[in-house]
Amino acid sequence: MTTIALIGPGAIGGTVAAWLAQDPALSITLCARTPLDDLQVETPDGVITARPEVLTDPGAARVVDWVLVATKTYDVDSTQPWLDRLVGEQTRVAIIQNGVEHVRLFEHLVPAERLVPVMINLPAARSAPGRIVQSRHGIIAVPAGRNGADFVALFDKTAIEAKAHEDFVSQLWIKLTGNSQSIVPTLTLRAMGPAWNDALETIVRGVVEECAAVGRAEGAVIPQSVIEDAINGARNTREGAISGSLHADRLAGHRMEVDARNGVIVRLGENHGIATPMNRVLVTLLEAAGSPWVEA
Ligand SMILES: NC(=O)c1ccc[n+]([C@@H]2O[C@H](COP(=O)([O-])OP(=O)(O)OC[C@H]3O[C@@H](n4cnc5c(N)ncnc54)[C@H](OP(=O)(O)O)[C@@H]3O)[C@@H](O)[C@H]2O)c1
């Protein structure tokens, strides 16, 4: 039996845990901040349910084979009491988050050679603890190598397509490039399509091209089509559409992953001497604006 502890059973963590729990060879423990009884996930293949062990006290946690972390990027440090109890000599730790800095965020908590950064492309939303809708089939990408191959094998019995990539850096940056434009509707609180004009296109193109330029300087291969698809996707959004989790978090009055999504473009751009004026202005404005419904 392979033992897995998942820290952060929210939209992504709950979905991944529910899928893994369908495999009787895997023993799943949820490490939760807010208690939950069970998992019910509406997937494109129908509803899947699971009733794994749930812990809310890190003191009750034991060493496992795998830890999966699926908190938001700003909650990394709060996972330390869990990691202190769950990670033994052989434990590998997979970080399932957005952004490109998985290893940097966790290397003070876990030896770097046992960290597995994970890119997940799977839209999921949580309506209550353990109640999740997965609106499309999902894919997972990890770096090639023994850790990546072993992580991919955990998903053999799930409908999540997991794959190890020699060029994992490009996987991360292609996703970030596609996501980068959603800072604009997160600020305007309106889908971009109905408001589209040349000036808005200049801003969106600037955000996306800056991201791709920094990603390329970091070693990623980002085809021009990724940039054009991101811009066209923004242009074609319809009134009322919510452009991803940054936008949804601001609407819900939640804290936002602004730094992991766009602040990182500015920070890493500085390292490479690449100017990122569009991202810098929008990050500054979004941080200053905050989440209006709660903080106003
Ligand atoms: N949702 C998506 O469609 C999607 C798609 C791709 C990537 N991602 C990325 O996946 C990551 C997770 O996003 P999400 O949408 O799943 O967020 P989420 O629904 O807010 O889930 C995060 C979970 O982490 C829990 N948590 C935070 N700190 C904790 C701690 N110290 N111990 C235990 N649990 C803790 C939260 O607890 P509470 O229950 O108390 O809030 C919540 O259940 C983010 O980096 C996001 O950008 C999300």
The ligand as an ORCA input file, in Angstrom:
! r2SCAN-3c Opt
* xyz 0 1
  N      -8.990     25.623     -8.866
  C      -8.461     25.496    -10.079
  O      -9.192     25.347    -11.070
  C      -6.956     25.478    -10.272
  C      -6.462     25.026    -11.506
  C      -5.074     24.933    -11.672
  C      -4.233     25.294    -10.638
  N      -4.741     25.747     -9.458
  C      -3.784     26.095     -8.401
  O      -3.872     25.092     -7.391
  C      -3.556     25.663     -6.104
  C      -4.729     25.388     -5.154
  O      -5.838     26.126     -5.647
  P      -7.353     25.794     -5.252
  O      -8.197     26.440     -6.267
  O      -7.513     24.355     -4.975
  O      -7.468     26.604     -3.873
  P      -8.509     26.362     -2.670
  O      -9.785     25.799     -3.210
  O      -8.543     27.631     -1.904
  O      -7.821     25.216     -1.813
  C      -6.700     25.438     -1.002
  C      -6.883     24.585      0.214
  O      -5.724     24.688      1.037
  C      -6.183     24.681      2.393
  N      -5.103     25.135      3.270
  C      -4.470     26.330      3.298
  N      -3.509     26.318      4.235
  C      -3.549     25.091      4.814
  C      -2.801     24.468      5.832
  N      -1.810     25.095      6.453
  N      -3.113     23.209      6.169
  C      -4.103     22.530      5.554
  N      -4.841     23.064      4.553
  C      -4.550     24.332      4.193
  C      -7.401     25.562      2.336
  O      -8.149     25.417      3.521
  P      -9.604     26.075      3.755
  O     -10.551     24.962      3.393
  O      -9.608     26.444      5.185
  O      -9.708     27.245      2.810
  C      -8.079     25.001      1.099
  O      -8.825     23.848      1.407
  C      -3.320     27.159     -6.362
  O      -1.946     27.420     -6.537
  C      -4.069     27.408     -7.681
  O      -3.573     28.520     -8.410
  C      -6.090     25.838     -9.232
*
